[in-house]
Amino acid sequence: MRLTANERGAALIEAALVLPFLLLLTFGIWTTARAWNINNTMEHAAREAARYGATVDPWDSGASPGEVRALADADLASSAIDTSAISTVCIELIADGGASCDGAHTNSTGTDQILVKLRYPNYKLEFLFFSTTIDLESSAISRHETSS
């Protein structure tokens, strides 16, 4: 099929109109997928750190949170996540009937619990024409195993 003289630039104009939307969609999918991946990795790291913290006996409120955070950092670093950007909201042993250091969790289970809560503040989502920031947060609770 031959194009007439007045239809020759139509394909170029259509491409110029559609290309920005296509690029926005592509970059949006990639950026959102990366944020989701980081959030899932943070969830996994918090869960593994809480499971490790549950085995620390006796729990030392001075040294044990550092050991638990080191395990979480190793898990995050293995996924190429900058661990310096992630802050520790709370890593502690919550006694039965007690409240956590962040005030959001209370324990009424009859056993002691380990709480690990991590936060990635101001994670930047870069889209083609704009950007926005979100806070990624994950937490995990595990029952503390004592040897007594």
Disulfide bonds with the S-S distance in Angstrom:
Cys90-Cys101 2.00
